Amino acid sequence: MPVTSLPVCRPWTLLRPMLWAIGLALLLAGTAGAAPVQWLTQARMLPLTAGTPDWQLAQPVQLPDDWATSRPAAHGVVAYRLDLPAPAGGSAQLYGLAVERACSVLAVWLNGQMIHEGGRFDEPVSRQCHRPQMVAVPAALLQPQGNVLELRIRGYPLAEVSSRQRAGGLSAVAFGAYDTVAAWHARQLLFAIRLPEVLSGALVLMGSFMFVMGWFNRTQSYLAYFGALMVGWSLLLARLWASDLPVANGTAELALAALMAFITLATVQFLMRYAGHRLRWLDVALPAQCLLMPATLLALGPQRLHMASGVWYVALSAQALAAAVFYLVQARRQRSRLVWPMAALLGVVAVSLLVELIALGWRLDNRVVHVAQLLPALGFLALGLRLVQQYGRAFQTAEQTRAELEVRIREATAQIERNFAQLSELKVEQVTDRERKRIAADLHDDLGAKLLTIVHTSDNERISTLAREALEEMRLSVRGLTGKPVKLLDALGDWRAEVVMRLQQSGVQGEWSAPSDDEVPQTLSSRAYVQTTRILREAVSNIIKHSGASQCSVRCTIDNGDFQLVVQDNGKGIPTELDGRLDKGHGMASMKGRAKQLQGQCLVESGPGYGTVIRLTLPLEQHTTAR
C-alpha cells in the first residue's frame, strides 16, 4: 500500500516555505504602520435609488462598514460621502487614495467629478471584493477650503452570497502622498492578487500533470485525485483575483459553492486511496453529492444561498475531517514515514480555515488573512513535489526491476533451450543407440551366420578366405554399433594377433612392440577401437598388396596422453606417379579421414626405394576412461 512504501520526508522540509511566507507577511505587516497616510473612517451612507439622492437622509457610519453585520438585507448601489481634508502642502503635490476592500465594485467622485470607476455596475457585475484599489487624486480638483469624496458601492446582501467575505462592504480609505499610498497599495496587492495568481497557475500545471499520471497509471489512482484537488483549489484561489466573470452574481456564487463539493470528493478519495483503501460506496456517493449540492441550492433559491451553503460546508468539512483522521490512523498504524508531514499539512489547512473564521469576527491585518489563504496552496505544492518524486523513484525502480526481469527471462529461456537441446540430443542418442543395437543384432544373427556357414562349407579357398575377412569386418562393425568399450590392453592383444597372423600368412616378417600391461590402464571407446582397427588393417593390407616388403614393424606407445601407432616397412615405397600426393591411392585418404574423425592425425612418410612409415596419433583423453 502507498502508506508503507514512502520515502523519507521531514516535516521541516514540507513546512519551510510556509514558515518563510508567514515570516515575510508579519515583517511587512509590522512595517506597514510606518507609512504617513491619513485614514478616513467617518462617513455618511445613503442607498441610491432612481432620482436625485437626498443626502439629508444619509446615516453616519464608521468605516470599515461590513454589510453582513450592519445591513444584511442591503442590496444594490450604496453611496458613502467622506470629508476630504484640504491638502496641507498645497495643490501642486500629487495625492492618492487607496481602498483595501470595496465589495463588489467601486466608483469614486471628487467634488462632483468622477475620478475612478473600478468595473461594471450592471450584471454581470465586476467582483473585486479581494482586490485593493488605487485612485490618483487630480490636483486640479482639490479645493483649499475642503473637499467632498463620494464612493459608490454595488454590493450583495449576505443571503445571496456563498461566503461572508463576498457580502457587500467598504473598508477605511487611506489618503496621502501618491508615492506613499502607492507603496502601501503595492504591498497589499502582492498578497491579495499577485501571489494567488502565481499559485493558481502553479497548482493548475502541477495538478494537471499529476492527474494525467494517475489517470494512465490506475494502480496509483491517488495521484489523479490529488491532481484534481490541486486544480479545484486553484479555482478556489481564483475567486481572489478573477474580477470580471461573464456570468451573473447568482450563477458565480452557486458555482463557487458547488466547487467545495468537488474539492471534498478529491480530498476524501485521495486520503482513502493513499491509505490503500477503496470503498465502492464512496465511488458512488461522492459524485452523487457533487450533483445533489447544486441541485439543493437551486431548489432553495438565491435568497437562501448563504444559509444552504453554510449547512453544506459543515457537512463537507466533517467528511474531509473524517477522511483525514482515518488516513492518519492508518498511516500511524503502518508506521508510514509521511504521517507527520501529512499531519502538518492537514494542520496548516485547518489553521488557515480557522484564521479566516476569526477574521470574520475580529479585525485582523488583511495580509495575515491573505497568507492564511495561500498556505494550503503552498502545502499542496510541497506535497505534490514529494508525490512526483516518489512516483519518479517508483518508476525508476520499476524500470530497473523490469530490466532485471528481462535478463532473468532471457537467462531462463536460454537455459530451457539448452535443456531442450540436451534432451533432444539424448533422445536422438537413445533412439540411435537402440537402432544401432538392432542393426548389430540383425547383422550378427543373419549375415554373420551366413558368412560363417560359407567359411566352413566352401570348397574354394579364396571364397572361404573372403568370407572369413567379411566376417571379421562384420564383427568389427557390430562391435562399433553396440558401442561397448574395449580395454586398451585387450585391443592391443587383438591388433597384435591379427597383424602378426596376416604378415606371417603373406611371408612378411613382422615385429610387434607395445607397452607393458601396467602402462595401459585405459579403456578405449568402441568407436576409437573400430576406427583404429580399420586404419591398422588398411596399413597392413597396403604392405601386403603393394609394398613388396620383407619386414614390417609395428610400434605402439603412449606419450603425453597420446596413443601413437607407427607401422614401418622396408618395401619399395609409394611411386612418384602420385605427384607427391600420398593420400591419392592405397587407402591413404581413408586412413587420414578416419584419424580426423577421432580428432587425431595420420602421417605418411615414404620415398621410392626407402619403404613407408605410417604414424597414427590419437588423443587418449577424448576416447578412453581410466580403468
N, C-alpha and C positions, 0 to 999 in steps of 0.2 A: 504494500500500500504506500501511497506517496508520503505519509507522515513518518514512515520508518526508514526512508532512504534519502534523507535530505542532507545537503552539505552543511558544513559548519557556517553559522551566520550569527555574529554577535549583535546583541541589541544596540550597542553603541553605533555600529556601522549603519544600522537602519535609522536611528534617531538623529544622527549627526546633522543632516541637512535641515531637519525640523528645528533643532535647537538653534542652529545658526539663524534661521528665519525669525524665530522668536526673539533672539537677542537683537537682531537688526531692527525689528519692529519696536522693541522697547527703547532702543537707542534713539530712533527717530522720534518716537513719542515723547521722550524726555527733552529733546531739543526743540520740539515744535512750539512750546510755550514761549520761547525767547523771541519769537518774531514780533516786531512792534506793529500790530494791527489792532484795529478797533472793532469790537464785536457788537453788532446791532441786535438786541434781543427784545426791545419794546416795539410792538406793532399793533395795528388795528386791522381786524379781519372782517370781510364782507363777502358773503356768497353773491356771485354775479348772476343776474337773470337778464331777460330781454329788456332793453331800455337803458336809460342813463343811470349809473349806480348812485345811490344816495348814501354818502359816507356818514351822514348823521346817524344812520342805523348801524354803523360798524361797531364791533365789540373789541375791547382791548384784549390782547393775548400776549403770552410770554413765549418767545422762541427758545428752544425748538417746540413746534406745535405738531403733535402726533395725533392724526385723526382717529386712530384706533382707540385712543383714550379720551380725547377731548370731544370729538363729534363722530361716533362710529357710523352714523347714518348719512354723513355728509357725502355729497355726490356732485360732480360737475366741476365748474370753474370757481375758485375762491381767490379773492384779491387780498393781498397784505400791503398795508401802507406803512412805511417807516420814515422817520425824520432823519435825513442825512445831514450831518453837521457840515458847516461851511469849511472848506479846506484851510488849514492853518498856514500853509506855506504859499498861498496864492494859487491862482488858477492855472499857472503855467506848468505845474507839475502833473505828470500822468498818474492817475489813480485807477484802482481796480476793485472789483467786488468778487468774492468767492463764496459759493453756496455749496456746502458739503452734501446736502440731501434736499432735493426738490422732487417729490414723487406725485405724479409721474412725469410731467413736462412743465417747463418753466418759461415765462416771458417776463421781461423787465422793462419798466418805463421810468424815465428820469425827468421830472418836471414836465410830465405830459408827453414826452417823446420816447418812442420805443427804441431801446438800445441793444436789446438781445431777445432772440426767440430760439428756444432750445430744441424745438421739434414740432410735430403735428399735434394740434389740439383736437382735431376731429378723428373719428375712428377710420383706420386703426391708429390709435394714439401712441405716440412715442413713449417707451418705457425707460426712463432714466433715473429710477429710484436709487441706484447704487453709483451713479456717475457724478463726481464733483464737477461743478460748472464754474467757469471763469468768465467774468464780464469786464471788459475795458470800459472805463467811465470817460466819455469825451469831456475834455476840459472846457469846451465852449458851452456846454450845457450846465455847468456848475454856476450857482449864484452865490455871491458873498453873504447874503442875508440868511440863507437856509435853503434846503433842497428837499423835495418830496420824492421818495423812492417807492415805486409800486411794483410788487411782484405778484404775478398771476399764476396760479397752480391749477392744472387739470388733474384731479385725483379720483380714486375709487374708494368706496366705503369698505370696512373690514369684512363685511359679509360676502363681498363679491371677489375677494382675492383668496388664494390658497395659502398665503403666508402673511403674517402680521407685518413683515418688513416691506411688503409691497402695497400696504394701505397708504392713502394719501398723507402728506405731511410736509413740513418745511423746517429746516434747521436754522440755527443762528447764521447771520450774514456777517462775513469778515470784510472790512473796508480799510484801505490803507494805500500806501505807495504801491504802484503796479508791480515793481520788481519783487517787493517783499511778499505781496499776495500771490504772485505767480509761483514763487519758490514753494510757498506753503501748498498751493494747489497741485504742483508737480509731485510733491511727496504723497499727497492724498490719492492722486491719480495713479501713482505707481502701484499702491496696494489695492486700490479699488478696481482698476481696469486692466492695467498692463500685465501684472503678474497673472491674474486669472486668464487673460487671453493666451499667454505663453503656456501656462499649464494645461489649458483646454486643448491646445494644439498638440502638446506632448502626449496627453492622455489619449487623444484620438489616434495618433500614429502608433503608439505602443499597443493600445488596446486592439486596434485593427490587426496588427501583426500577430498578437497573441491569440486573437480569435481565429485567425486563419490556421495557425499552428495547431490549436486544439480541434478545429473542425476536421482537418485532414489526418489527425492522429487521435482517433476516438479513445484509445487506451488512456490518454491524458486529457480527457474532456474538461477537466477543471481549468485548463488554460483558456478554453473558449469562454467559459463563464466569467473568468476573471477579466478577460478582454472585454466582454460585454459590460461588466461592472465599470471598467475604466471609461468606456465610451459613454455609458449612462451618466457617470459622474462629470464627464466633460460637458455634457449637455446641461447638467445642473449648474455647473460653473458659468455656462453661457448666459444664464439669467442676469449675471452681474454686469456684463458688458454688451450684450445684444440689445440694442435700444429700439431699432426700427424694424419691427416684425410685420409681415404682410397680413396679419390676422387681427381680429378684434380682441379686446381685452378678455372677454369671456372664454374664447377659444384658447388663447395663450395660457390663461390661468388653469383651465381644465387640463391642457396637455402637460403643464408643469406638475400638477398634482398626480396625474396618471404616470408620469415618469418615475415617481417614487415606487410604484408597484413593480416596474421593470427592474429598478435598481435592487429592490428587495429580492426579486427572483434570482438575479445574478449573484447576489451576496449569499443567499441561503444555499443555492446549488453549488457555488464554488466551495464553501466551507464543508458541505457534506461530501462532495466528490473528492476534495483534497484530504478529507479524513478517511477516504476509502470506503464510503458508504453511498449506496444509491437506492433511494426509496421510490418505487414505481408510482405511488400515490402522489408524491411531490411533483413528479414529472407531469402529472395531470392537473393537480390543484393549483400550482403556482401560475402556469399560463392562464388557467381559468380565472384566477384572481386578477390578472392583468386586464382581462376583459370585463370582469364584474365591477371593478372600481370605477372606471369612467362611465359605465352604464348607470351605476348608482348616482354618481354626481350629476349626470344628465337628467336622471329621473327627478332628483330633488330640486333642480333648477339653480340658476346663478345666484339667487338671493340666499341660498343655504350652502354655498360652496365652501366657505371657510369652516363652518361647523362640521360638514360631512368630511371634508379633507382632514380636519383635525382628528376625528374618530379613526379614520383610516390610517393616519400617521402613527397613532398609538398602536394599532394592530400590527402594522408593518414593522415598527420598531421592536415590538415583542417577538415577532418571528425572527428578525435578524439577531436579536439578543439570544434567543434560544439556540439558534444555529451556532453562534459564536461560543456559547458555553459548551455545547455538545462537542465542537471541534477541540476546544482547549482540554476538555476532559479526556477525549480520545488520544490527543497528542501527548498529554502528560502520562497517560496510562502506557502508551507505547514508547515513551521516552524519546520523543521527537526532539531534534536539535533546534527546530524552528518554533518551539512552543513559546519561548519568551519574546522573540521578536514579533511573532504574530499577536501575542497578548499586548505588547506595547503598541502595535498598530491599531488594534481594536480599542485600546485605551485612548489613543490620540483622537480617533473618530468620536468616541464618547465625550471626551473633553471639548472637542470642537463644537459638538451639538449643545453641550452644557453652557459654553460661553455665549452662544447665540441666544439661548433661552434667558440667560442672565441679562444680556444686553437689552432684552425686551422690557425688563422691569427696572433696571438700574442703568444710569448713564455711564457707559464705558467709552474709552477712546476708540474711535472707529477703526483705527489701524490694528488694534488688538483683535477686534472682531474680524477684520479682513484676514489677518494672519490665521485666526482660528478657522476661517473658511477654507484657507489654502492648505493647511496642514494635512488633511486627509488625502488631497491630491499628491502632495509630496510623498506621503507614506505609500500610496498606491504605486507611484513611480518606482520607489525604492524596492518594494516587494516585487513589482513586475520585472525589474532588472534581475533580482535574485532568481525568480522563476525561469526567466530566459536563460540565465547562466546555468541553472540546474538542468534545464532541457538540453542545452548545448552539451553539457557533460554527459548526460544520459545518452544523447545521440552519438557522441564520440565513443562512449563505452559500447554502445550497441554496434557501431561500425567495427570496432576492434573485435568484439565477440563474433560478429558475422565473418570477418576475415579469418579469425582463428577457426571458426566452424567450417569455413570453406576449405581451409588447409587440412583439417581433420577429415573432412569428407573425401577430399582428393586422396589422402593417405589411405583411408579405409577402402576407397574404391580400387586404388592400386593394389592393396593387399588382397582384396576379394578377387581381382583379376588374376593376381599371381596364384592364389589358391585354386582358382578355377582352372588355370592353365596347368598347374601341377596335377590336379585331379584328372584333367583331360589326358595329360601325358600318362598318368598312372593307369587310367582306364585303357588307353591305347596299348600301353605296355602289357597290361594284363591280357587284353584280347590277343595281342600279338604273341605273347608267350603261350597262350592256350593253342593258338593256331600253329605255332612252331612245333609244339609237342604233338599235335595231331598229325602234322605232316611227317615229323620224325617217326611217329608210330607207324604210319602208313608205309613209309619208306622201309623201315626195319622189317615190318611184318610181311609186306608184299614183295617189294623189289629186292630186299635183302635175301628173302627165302629163295626167290627165283635165281638170283645170281649164285647163291651158294649151291643150288642144285646143278647149275651149269658147271661150276668148278669141279664138282665131284662126279659128274656123269659124262662130261665131254671127253671124247677120244682124241680131240685135236688139242695139242699142247698150246698152240697160240691162242685158241679160243679160251682155253682154261686159264691161261695167264692173263688175258684181257679181262675175263670175268672176275678173277681174283683182284686185279687192280681196281676195277669198277666197284667191287665190294668194299675194298678199303676206302675208296673215295666216298662211297655212300655212308660207311660207318663214320668217317670223319665229318661229313655233312650232318649226320644225325646228332653227333656229339655237339656240333656247333648250334644246332637248332634247339636242343634241350637246354642249353645254357648252363650245364653243370660244370663248375670249376674243376681244374686239374692241378694237383700238386706239381710244382715245378720239377721236383725230383723225379716223379713218375713220368713227366713229359720228356725229360732228358733221357730216361731209360727207353721210352718208346722211340724217340728220334734215333738214338744210338742203334737200337736193334734194327730199325728199318734201313738206316743209311748203310750200316756195315753189311747187312744181308744183300742189299741191292748192288753195292760195289763188288762184293765177292762174286755174285752171280754174273756180273759183267766183266770179271777179270781185272778189276782195278783194285790195287792195294789201298785199303782205307785205314786212316788213323783217326781216333776219336779222343778228344781231350775235353774234360768237363770238371767243374768244381766238385769238391767232396760233398758228402751228404750233409755235413754240419753247416756248409756255406749257403745252402739253398732252402731256407725255411718258408719261402713264399708259396702261395697258391695262385696259379695262373688262371685268368678268366678263360672261359670256353672259347670266346671269340679270338683272343690272343693266341690260344693254343692252336686253333684251326688255321688261322692265317699264317702263323709261323710254320706250321707243318707243311702247308702248301708252298710257302716260299722255299723251304728246305727241299721239298720234293722236286720243285721246278729246277733248283740249282743242281741237284744230283742228276736229274734227267738230262740237263744240258751237258753235264760232264760225260755221262754215258753215251749220249747220242752224237754230240758234236765235237767234243774237245780232243778225243783220241789220247787222253791222258792215261798214264800207267799208275799214277799215285794221286791220292786225294786225301787232304787232311781237313778235319772239322774241329774247330776250337770254340768252346763255349765259356764265356767269362762273365762275371758281374763286377762292374766298376762304376763307382759313384752313382749308384742307384739305377744304372742302365744294364740291360741284358744285351750282350754282344755275341753274335754268331758269325764266325769267319769260315768260309768254305774256299779252299785254295787247291788248285790242281796244277799239274806240270804239262798240260796239253799244249795244243798249237795256238791257243788264244783266239780272240774274236777277229775275223778277217777285216781287212781295210775297206771292203766294198760298202760297209755301213757308213762311210764318211764321218767317222768319229762319233756317230750316234749309237752308243752302246745299248740304248733301250728300244732299238727298232726291231730286233729279232731275238730268237731263242728264249722268249718269255720274259725278257728283261723288264718290259713295260708292266707286265702283270705283277712281277715281284715288287717293283717300286710302288705300284698303286696300292698293293696290299699293305706294304710298310707305311705308306702315308695314311691309310685308314686307321692305323694303330698309333698315330702321332709319332712315328719313328722314321727312319730313313734306311734306304738300301743303296749302297755304293758299289759300283762295278769298276774294277781296275784290270786292264788287260792290254796286251800287245801281241802282235804276231810272233809266235815262237817263244813267248815268255809265260804262257799259261794265263789263268784267270783267277782273280780274287774277288769274292763277293762278301761284303761286310753289311750285316744287318744289325741295327741298333734300335732297341725298344726301351721306352721309359717304364720301368717296373712299377713305379708308384701309381700309375694310371691303370694297370692291368693285373695287379697282384694284391693280395692281402696277406698279413702275417699269419703264420700257422699257429 
